[in-house]
Amino acid sequence: MESVAFELEGTLLKDPDPFSYFMLVAFEASGLIWFALLLMVWKVFSSYDRRVVVTKMPRVMVERFAKEHLTADEVIGKKSRREVEKKERKKKRKRGKKKDKKERRKVKKG
C-alpha cells in the first residue's frame, strides 16, 4: 500500500490563507447564492475598524479561526463546560476561604 501526505495550505490551495478554502466549501455545500451572500457579508465585515463575531458555539471553538482568518477583534460565545467548571471551583475555594476567616474571627472573639 502506498501513501502520500501534503500540506493543504500552499499545496492544494494557491493562497496559504485558508479563507478561500472555506469559501469553496460554502459554495460546494450550499450553492452559488449562499457563496455570494457570504462573500458580501465578508466584504462588509472586513470594512469596519472593529470586528466582533458572536456565536452560539463555545467561544474556544471559534475564536482562533475568527481572529486569524476573519480578522475579528473579539469573539463572544458560550463558555465551554470546562471554563464553567473551573470558575465554579474557583468560587468554591473563595467561599471556603471566607468561611475560614469568619470561623477564625469567632475563635478569636470567643
Disulfide bonds with the S-S distance in Angstrom:
none
